[in-house]
């Protein structure tokens, strides 16, 4: 459980926000890479314009929409959860996070 965020040092708040930005960028980049593969198929004649349009729509309505809503918040607890999940799934490495931030993310 992420602990309360009031009273946190300014530097820690900044780090959590920056880490959340890194996570958002990596997740979005992975999804854009998948979409780019669909554009490549279209360029090669493997998809017609309508099929490509469906893929673009799926992208728009998929995870990036959810992430936009989640990451565009000032609530450090929400951002902390996203960062903690990224550490658990390997999107973010422990070495990229300060000891102080890790402690906060562990809820200690």
ZITA-V445604 format. One record per backbone hydrogen bond with DSSP energy under -1.0 kcal/mol. CO is the residue of the C=O (numbers start at 1). NH is the residue of the N-H. If there is no record, write none. Layout:
co-><CO,CO>
nh-><NH,NH>
This chain:
co-><5,9,10,11,12,13,14,15,16,17,18,19,20,21,22,23,24,25,26,27,28,29,30,31,32,33,34,35,36,37,38,39,40,41,42,48,49,50,51,52,53,54,55,56,57,58,62,62,63,64,65,66,67,68,71,75,76,77,78,79,80,81,82,83,84,85,86,86,93,94,98,99,100,101,102,103,104>
nh-><8,13,14,15,16,17,18,19,20,21,22,23,24,25,26,27,28,29,30,31,32,33,34,35,36,37,38,39,40,41,42,43,44,46,45,52,53,54,55,56,57,58,59,60,61,62,65,66,67,68,69,70,71,72,73,79,80,81,82,83,84,85,86,87,88,89,91,92,96,97,102,103,104,105,106,108,107>
